[in-house]
Amino acid sequence: MPRVRLATLPTPLEAGPALANGPRLWVKRDDLTGLGMGGNKARKLEFLCGRALADGATCLVTVGAGQSNHCRMTAAAGAVLGLETHLVLAGDRPAVLEGNQLLSDRFGAHLHFTGAGPAEWGSLEIAREALTDELTAQGLVATSIPIGGSTAVGSVGYIVAFDEIMSQCRDAGFVPRAIVFTSSSGGTHAGLVAGRAAWIATHPGEMVPDIVAIGVAKGVVAGFPSVAELARDALSVVGLTGTVDDDEVEVDGRWLGPDYAIPTAESRAARGWAAHNGAWVVDDVYTAKGMAGLLGNIEQGRWGTDDDVVFVHTGGQPEVFVRHES
Ligand SMILES: *Cc1c(COP(=O)(O)O)cnc(C)c1O
C-alpha cells in the first residue's frame, strides 16, 4: 500500500509502576509519534497521505472538533508534504488561537470555523464535503479525510501498530492479556482488531490480547461507526486474511460521563495519577478518560497479578494548554 513516512516508529513501550493486586502495566507511547507534536493520527496519516500522493492530490481537507488533534496532525502532514491543508472545525474562531488550533495555524493550514456545537459530527461532515467541492471547483485536487482519519486506509496504521506492540512485548518477555486505549472515531480500534485477526490467522494456537476500547464519544459507545465492519474493510484494503465477528468488538462506555470533552471525577483523578506515576501527560478530552477506564477496570479486578496490560497513550497533549472557563 502507498505509505509516506511521517511518524517516528517504533514508539517506546514503557514499564509502568507496580500496582498493588493489579496486573503489570505497560504504556505504549504513541503520544511520541513525533509528527507535529505526536499522537495516534500520525500512524493513520502515513497511509492516508500515501494514498493522497498516489492520487495526485494537491491539497488535504479534513474535519474535527474545535481542539481536534487529528486536524493538527493533518496540518503537520500537509506542511511536511507541501500540500495545502484545509480544516473544518466546530465552534467559532476565538480571539486568540490556543492548543491544537494555534499549532494548526502555525503549520500553515487554513482554519474554517463552522459555528457547529462541539459534538455535531453530522453537520461537520457536511461542511467538509461542501468545502471539498468548492476547492475542487477551484481546480485543486483534494483528498478529503473524514473525522479522525477513520477510514479503512487510515486504520491500516493500527494493523501495523498491533504487530509493533506484539513484537515489543515478545522482546520484553510476555504476551499481553489486553491492549487498552481511548476510542472516539473508531479507526484506532478497527486497526487493532484487524491486526489481532491477522495475527491469529498467521500464528495459530498462540495467545492474543483482548482489545479493550474506552469510548469517549457517544457515537462509538452506541456502536457507530461499526468497528467490526471497518476492521474487515481495513483487512481487505491491505490484502490480509482474518475474521472479525461483530461480538469481538468491545467498547467500554462507562467512562464517557455526560458527553465528549466533558471531564469526569474519574478522568480528573486519572489525569493526576498518570502525571504522578509516570509523568504521563493525558488530556481531558481523550486520554484522561481512557486512563480512567484502564484504572477503573484494574480496580474492579478484571486482570490478575500475572497479567500484563498495555495502555496505548494516544496523545492529546496540546489540549492541556487550552484555557477553559471552568
Ligand atoms: C483521535 C484520538 C483518539 C481516538 O482515536 P480514534 O481512532 O479516533 O478512535 C484517542 N486519543 C487521542 C489523543 C486522539 O486524538
Ligand as a Chemical Component Dictionary entry (heavy atoms), coordinates in Angstrom:
data_LIG
# 
_chem_comp.id                   LIG 
_chem_comp.type                 NON-POLYMER 
_chem_comp.pdbx_formal_charge   0 
_chem_comp.three_letter_code    LIG 
# 
loop_
_chem_comp_atom.comp_id 
_chem_comp_atom.atom_id 
_chem_comp_atom.alt_atom_id 
_chem_comp_atom.type_symbol 
_chem_comp_atom.charge 
_chem_comp_atom.model_Cartn_x 
_chem_comp_atom.model_Cartn_y 
_chem_comp_atom.model_Cartn_z 
_chem_comp_atom.pdbx_ordinal 
LIG C1 C1 C 0 -8.311  10.770 17.872 1  
LIG C2 C2 C 0 -7.825  10.440 19.229 2  
LIG C3 C3 C 0 -8.212  9.250  19.880 3  
LIG C4 C4 C 0 -9.216  8.289  19.314 4  
LIG O1 O1 O 0 -8.786  7.635  18.160 5  
LIG P1 P1 P 0 -9.876  7.155  17.099 6  
LIG O2 O2 O 0 -9.112  6.375  16.123 7  
LIG O3 O3 O 0 -10.473 8.408  16.530 8  
LIG O4 O4 O 0 -10.907 6.367  17.819 9  
LIG C5 C5 C 0 -7.674  8.990  21.122 10 
LIG N1 N1 N 0 -6.813  9.841  21.714 11 
LIG C6 C6 C 0 -6.433  10.985 21.121 12 
LIG C7 C7 C 0 -5.499  11.870 21.855 13 
LIG C8 C8 C 0 -6.919  11.327 19.867 14 
LIG O5 O5 O 0 -6.539  12.480 19.304 15 
# 
loop_
_chem_comp_bond.comp_id 
_chem_comp_bond.atom_id_1 
_chem_comp_bond.atom_id_2 
_chem_comp_bond.value_order 
_chem_comp_bond.pdbx_ordinal 
LIG C1 C2 SING 1  
LIG C2 C3 SING 2  
LIG C2 C8 DOUB 3  
LIG C3 C4 SING 4  
LIG C3 C5 DOUB 5  
LIG C4 O1 SING 6  
LIG O1 P1 SING 7  
LIG P1 O2 DOUB 8  
LIG P1 O3 SING 9  
LIG P1 O4 SING 10 
LIG C5 N1 SING 11 
LIG N1 C6 DOUB 12 
LIG C6 C7 SING 13 
LIG C6 C8 SING 14 
LIG C8 O5 SING 15 
# 
